[in-house]
Amino acid sequence: MRQAWAGSFAAYPTYPMYVEDLYEQQETVIVLGHTSSSHVSPEVESLPHCVLWEARMRDGLMAAWIISPATPEKGAFISLEFSFPF
């Protein structure tokens, strides 16, 4: 796993996360926002609320880190209500 993260950081060394909303549900933290300098096209990555980062915790440690496009279906799946740019 460390090698995978090292490769990701090497490929996108200036990958910022612009956090617009933050939600917590039991052992899951949802970060909603956008990014730049990533693999996503500039037209998409600059839209507010276009990326959903999900951290799943277990016993106080991060068990999963999931990056998804922020869609109404994804919001409904995780029982969150927020507005989407598309």
Secondary structure, DSSP 8 states (H G I E B T S, - for coil): -HHHHHHHHHHSTT--EEEEEEEEETTEEEEEEEESSSSS-HHHHTSTT-EEEEEEEETTEEEEEEEEE--HHHHHHTT-------
